[in-house]
Amino acid sequence: MTKLSAQQAQLERALSRLKEALSLPKSDIVRDSAIQRFEFTLDLAWKTVKTYLEDKKGVICASPKECFREAYRQGIMLYDDEWIKLVDLRNETVHTYNEETAQKIYNELPATIRYFEELVEKLK
């Protein structure tokens, strides 16, 4: 198994686990779990894109935003500012120490599923 295929499999599992958390009745534990699973999924998404760009296109990128922008330039993904917003949302989750912010982030998570699913399909 190549590094890329292993990362793709991890990304698919992370996405499945995020969907699972979002399908459960809401509670503080479910909310916090969903936020954590979103963090894992986004981290795996950009790292998989990074590996894909290196292996398939010979392009090196070092940060999530840079990798997503390069994926747009390489035609791997359709241009969409939403990926940049997802990185910003993930960065916000790292600093979530209050209920209001956690709730705001949790409410945005269902809309992220479509982007992750499209990415998984594009990288196959």
C-alpha positions in Angstrom: 0.0 0.0 0.0 1.4 3.4 -1.0 1.5 6.4 1.3 -1.2 8.0 -0.8 -3.6 5.1 -0.8 -3.1 4.7 3.0 -3.9 8.4 3.5 -7.0 8.1 1.2 -8.2 5.1 3.3 -7.7 7.1 6.5 -9.5 10.1 5.1 -12.5 7.9 4.2 -12.6 6.4 7.7 -12.3 9.8 9.3 -15.2 11.1 7.1 -17.3 8.1 8.0 -16.6 8.8 11.7 -17.5 12.5 11.3 -20.8 11.5 9.7 -21.5 9.0 12.5 -21.0 11.7 15.1 -23.2 14.2 13.3 -26.0 11.6 13.0 -26.2 11.1 16.8 -28.7 13.1 19.0 -27.0 16.3 20.1 -25.3 16.5 23.5 -22.2 18.2 24.7 -20.2 15.0 24.3 -21.5 14.4 20.7 -20.8 18.1 19.9 -17.3 17.9 21.2 -16.7 14.6 19.4 -18.0 15.9 16.1 -15.7 18.9 16.4 -12.7 16.7 17.1 -13.6 14.4 14.2 -13.9 17.4 11.9 -10.4 18.4 12.9 -9.0 14.9 12.1 -10.9 14.9 8.8 -9.7 18.3 7.6 -6.1 17.4 8.7 -6.2 14.2 6.7 -7.8 16.0 3.8 -5.1 18.5 3.3 -2.3 16.0 4.0 -3.8 13.7 1.4 -4.0 16.5 -1.1 -0.3 17.4 -0.2 0.8 13.8 -0.9 -1.3 13.6 -4.1 0.2 16.8 -5.4 3.7 15.5 -4.6 3.2 12.0 -6.1 1.1 12.8 -9.1 2.0 16.4 -10.0 5.5 16.9 -8.6 4.3 19.9 -6.7 5.4 20.7 -3.2 3.1 22.6 -0.8 3.5 23.1 3.0 0.3 24.4 4.5 -3.4 23.5 4.2 -4.4 26.7 2.4 -1.4 26.5 0.1 -2.2 22.9 -0.8 -5.8 23.5 -1.4 -5.0 26.5 -3.6 -2.5 24.4 -5.5 -5.1 21.7 -6.0 -7.3 24.3 -7.6 -4.5 25.4 -9.9 -3.8 21.8 -10.9 -7.4 21.1 -11.7 -7.8 18.5 -8.9 -10.6 20.5 -7.2 -12.9 23.1 -8.5 -12.2 26.5 -7.1 -14.2 27.1 -4.0 -13.4 29.5 -1.1 -15.1 27.1 1.2 -11.9 25.0 1.6 -10.1 28.1 2.9 -13.0 28.8 5.2 -12.9 25.2 6.4 -9.2 25.7 7.3 -10.1 28.8 9.2 -12.9 27.0 11.0 -10.5 24.2 11.9 -8.1 26.8 13.3 -10.9 28.2 15.3 -11.7 24.8 16.9 -8.2 24.7 18.4 -9.1 27.7 20.5 -12.6 26.7 21.4 -12.9 27.2 25.1 -16.5 28.5 25.4 -19.9 27.0 24.7 -21.0 29.7 22.3 -18.0 29.1 19.9 -18.3 25.3 20.2 -22.0 25.5 19.3 -21.3 27.8 16.3 -18.7 25.4 15.0 -20.9 22.4 15.5 -23.7 24.0 13.6 -21.5 24.5 10.6 -20.2 20.9 10.5 -23.0 19.2 8.5 -22.3 21.5 5.5 -18.7 20.3 5.5 -19.6 16.7 4.6 -20.3 17.5 0.9 -16.8 19.0 0.5 -15.1 16.0 2.0 -17.1 13.6 0.0 -16.3 15.4 -3.3 -12.6 15.5 -2.4 -12.6 11.7 -1.7 -14.1 11.1 -5.1 -11.7 13.5 -6.9 -8.7 11.8 -5.4 -9.7 8.3 -6.5 
